[in-house]
Amino acid sequence: MASLALTDGTTFEGETFGAAVDTDGEVVFTTGMVGYPESLTDPSYRGQILVFTYPLIGNYGVPTQEKDGRGFAAFLESENIHVRGVIVAQASACHSHHASVSSLHNWLEHHGIPGITGIDTRALTKRLREHGVMLGRIRQETKATDETEETEDPNLRNLVAEVSCKEVMVYEPTEGEPIADAQSSRSPTVIAYDCGMKRNILRSLLERGMRVVRVPWNFDLDGYDGHIDGVFISNGPGDPKQCTPTIRAVQRALEKDIPTFGICLGNQLMALAIGGDTFKLKYGHRSANQPCVEAGSQRCIITSQNHGFAVKEELPKDWSVWFRNANDGTIEGIRHRNGRFFAVQFHPEAAPGPQDAAYLFDEFAAVMRQST
């Protein structure tokens, strides 16, 4: 047996699966029906206990953790599980899929991540929606409970520094991939700030013929001595205001008039870099079915999302709202009037989720072509 104790005093009991250890974190929920291996390895979930609202999780197992020819995870969104714990209504005891090599239980146990099955996730999710996401602790019944132990708020840590790469890594587009700069045989170089970058973002950039220089979150843009065609700011966990060096890097990119594209946390960091502000959402957007409407049109795209912070309405001159969430009206994208600087709050690379917004990588490539 195990229990999830929330900081408001509510307790939910269920059965242990995965690792039989205690843990704590921020309790959040996702409404995605599939894609649990991708979600659990998404660095944006760092420090969080993830509640799956879909009632059956684990039925198609977990794919291999092998790395591709470039050295990063071939079928997952990073090389590690980043959630602190997993809460489900029913963890499937059996799994079946041609690419499956492990059960969800064995995978979590191997990585030391605890889970609880048999929880009323509908009641838990309703509580989080009504009162907002809150801290919680997973406790194993077989272990002594220390009632004085405090639950750590992960948002007070610099989570981006924990998940970012530690050194500069260069990825060349492989033979057969299109060259984004059709006017030149040279692949355009993109400085990609890894704030917890999902691997499908890397794939999406490389598939468009970009040469990607992946750099740590605090990399000095002025210290790069090569040619830069574009700057990319990735997704990542936690409070964007913890990322002061990345914010300065975005400011330098804009000052240098380098085409700049941000995703998720990258949207928040771009807003802070231009003098805007961010705020914490009551329960965030975490799902593969969030509708976003493009400003000035009736075009609505379905998007994959994973964030707990959003951009405030006040934007400086020459900047405008690009997308809005059709459910709550929050800002889902911003852009400059010159069309060279833009960012979105959702994930155009999907994984998991729809590919409605994948064209945004093509737009980034097109802007870089126009700049050369």
Secondary structure, DSSP 4 states (H G I P E B T S, - for coil): -EEEEETTS-EEEEEEEE----EEEEEEEE--SS-HHHHHT-GGGTTEEEEE-SSEE-TT-EE---B-TTSSBSSSSSSS---SEEE-SEE-S----TTEEE-HHHHHHHHT-EEEES--HHHHHHHHHHH--EEEEEEETTS---TTPPPP-GGGS-HHHHHS-SS-EEEPPPTTSPPS-TT-SSPPEEEEEESS--HHHHHHHHTTT-EEEEEETT--GGG--S--SEEEE---SS-GGG-HHHHHHHHHHHHTT--EEEETHHHHHHHHHTT--EEEEEEEEEEEEEEEEETTS--EEEEEEEEEEEE-S---TTEEEEEEETTT--EEEEEETTSSEEEESSBTT-SSS--TTTHHHHHHHHHHHHH-
